[in-house]
Amino acid sequence: MSPVSAHNEWDPLEEIIVGSAVGARIPRAERSILTLDYHDGFTAETLPSGPYPADVVEKTEEELQALCDALTGLGVTVRRPSVADPEAVLRTGLWETDGYLDHAPRDVALVVGDLLIDAPMVVRGRALKQALYKDLFTEYFNRGARWISAPRPKLADETYLPELPEGQRLANLEPLFDAANVIRLGTDLLYQVSDGGNELGARWLQETVGSEYTVHPCRNLYTSLHIDTTIVPLRPGLVLLHPERVNEDNLPPILSSWDKIWCPELNDIGFAGSFPVNSPWIGMNILSVRPDLVIADHRQPELIKLLEAKGIDVLPLSLSHARTFGGGFHCATLDVRRTGTLETYR
């Protein structure tokens, strides 16, 4: 059997990759980072480039290790990426950048069934992050996994359109998407069209996964990066939704008959530094261990109460710098293998 197999976001978890904060930095100013992540008032002169504070990294590593220990205690195999080189630089004929955040394997790769897909990521600095997972992916390939990389994008300057409103800043010149722009619902894949993924990316993904799957481009849903703080499927027929982003007009039709939990207002856990990568809604970024158990931040009691009312137990843990680094428990992990088979949940 392939060591890679996951058909949805909730089947019982068997193996997972947990990211690392070691070597995390804000990259040097260049067009992609100033267009997509640091676009609110930052310039090449004011971008706070450089390593994150040592205490922030240390605290995050402690909490990621606590996550690893908790998952191991639940019988889940936990893997970690290679350690980032904080001095690494990536150069092409068109641009140059250094490293970025490495704690979010969810951005890097997408597992669809037994297929492992390297994503054509939208921010230049994240290309260095993908290299940290290559040894693991090669191991999975040698053990029988199917592995494919999306066409390596040029990420030329004309890819980024900072003069346009959020949600329209990623040109449709080549297939581009972060893996976290995709949510798996068995044979249906929700694909958020936004600054984290363009229309050509959705088309490439559909052609790659084939007719067994249907890729649903979700437009006018969330204009910024990634779908997993907007739509969080918990089990067949039950979904957690962002109350300010999702409405009757933009709700993906395949979710219309599902029971909906509207996320309550979340506690702001704060952030370090001058700018948070995420809003307080990062508290929605929970990880399903199995249909009746999720991992969520212990500082979100109202959300925990709602989940428990639906028969879902919550393992409360912490990621104190989720807003600083831009990722909660779902972002900081990549589920490699879950039990279960491919099904349709419409």
WOFEN-V997062 format. One record per residue. N is the residue number from 1. PHI is phi in whole degrees, 0 to 359 (NA if undefined). Layout:
BEGIN
N|PHI + N|PHI
END
This chain:
BEGIN
1|NA + 2|292 + 3|288 + 4|250 + 5|191 + 6|210 + 7|252 + 8|203 + 9|262 + 10|228 + 11|304 + 12|307 + 13|280 + 14|244 + 15|216 + 16|212 + 17|258 + 18|249 + 19|287 + 20|220 + 21|266 + 22|299 + 23|82 + 24|297 + 25|207 + 26|270 + 27|291 + 28|300 + 29|295 + 30|205 + 31|297 + 32|291 + 33|290 + 34|284 + 35|272 + 36|256 + 37|251 + 38|241 + 39|254 + 40|265 + 41|89 + 42|271 + 43|230 + 44|301 + 45|276 + 46|254 + 47|299 + 48|280 + 49|294 + 50|123 + 51|296 + 52|292 + 53|304 + 54|301 + 55|291 + 56|292 + 57|296 + 58|298 + 59|298 + 60|295 + 61|297 + 62|299 + 63|286 + 64|294 + 65|293 + 66|298 + 67|297 + 68|301 + 69|296 + 70|295 + 71|294 + 72|300 + 73|297 + 74|269 + 75|89 + 76|269 + 77|283 + 78|246 + 79|240 + 80|233 + 81|282 + 82|294 + 83|277 + 84|289 + 85|267 + 86|294 + 87|261 + 88|295 + 89|229 + 90|245 + 91|234 + 92|234 + 93|288 + 94|247 + 95|199 + 96|217 + 97|207 + 98|242 + 99|290 + 100|214 + 101|284 + 102|241 + 103|272 + 104|240 + 105|297 + 106|301 + 107|285 + 108|277 + 109|217 + 110|237 + 111|258 + 112|237 + 113|65 + 114|258 + 115|255 + 116|259 + 117|244 + 118|287 + 119|280 + 120|274 + 121|293 + 122|270 + 123|259 + 124|302 + 125|296 + 126|284 + 127|298 + 128|293 + 129|297 + 130|300 + 131|297 + 132|290 + 133|254 + 134|294 + 135|298 + 136|296 + 137|294 + 138|295 + 139|299 + 140|299 + 141|297 + 142|294 + 143|267 + 144|114 + 145|285 + 146|275 + 147|219 + 148|220 + 149|250 + 150|297 + 151|307 + 152|294 + 153|283 + 154|285 + 155|54 + 156|291 + 157|304 + 158|290 + 159|294 + 160|250 + 161|237 + 162|295 + 163|283 + 164|267 + 165|295 + 166|305 + 167|98 + 168|235 + 169|267 + 170|247 + 171|291 + 172|260 + 173|262 + 174|201 + 175|296 + 176|219 + 177|192 + 178|277 + 179|299 + 180|287 + 181|277 + 182|237 + 183|240 + 184|262 + 185|234 + 186|67 + 187|285 + 188|249 + 189|243 + 190|275 + 191|237 + 192|278 + 193|277 + 194|194 + 195|290 + 196|257 + 197|185 + 198|257 + 199|295 + 200|295 + 201|296 + 202|296 + 203|295 + 204|298 + 205|297 + 206|298 + 207|293 + 208|283 + 209|280 + 210|85 + 211|289 + 212|292 + 213|241 + 214|239 + 215|271 + 216|255 + 217|294 + 218|256 + 219|256 + 220|56 + 221|255 + 222|215 + 223|281 + 224|272 + 225|272 + 226|73 + 227|263 + 228|274 + 229|244 + 230|235 + 231|232 + 232|231 + 233|290 + 234|253 + 235|191 + 236|304 + 237|89 + 238|225 + 239|220 + 240|264 + 241|234 + 242|282 + 243|286 + 244|261 + 245|258 + 246|255 + 247|212 + 248|297 + 249|282 + 250|248 + 251|299 + 252|305 + 253|306 + 254|291 + 255|261 + 256|298 + 257|268 + 258|284 + 259|289 + 260|245 + 261|256 + 262|270 + 263|300 + 264|287 + 265|300 + 266|259 + 267|289 + 268|278 + 269|275 + 270|81 + 271|205 + 272|257 + 273|88 + 274|265 + 275|205 + 276|273 + 277|288 + 278|233 + 279|277 + 280|300 + 281|292 + 282|300 + 283|298 + 284|288 + 285|279 + 286|258 + 287|243 + 288|276 + 289|270 + 290|197 + 291|301 + 292|248 + 293|210 + 294|231 + 295|254 + 296|221 + 297|288 + 298|294 + 299|272 + 300|241 + 301|296 + 302|292 + 303|295 + 304|300 + 305|299 + 306|296 + 307|295 + 308|295 + 309|295 + 310|265 + 311|83 + 312|252 + 313|286 + 314|237 + 315|268 + 316|275 + 317|229 + 318|231 + 319|226 + 320|298 + 321|249 + 322|299 + 323|286 + 324|296 + 325|268 + 326|78 + 327|190 + 328|262 + 329|291 + 330|287 + 331|300 + 332|280 + 333|222 + 334|222 + 335|286 + 336|270 + 337|215 + 338|231 + 339|290 + 340|112 + 341|238 + 342|288 + 343|223 + 344|249 + 345|242 + 346|287
END
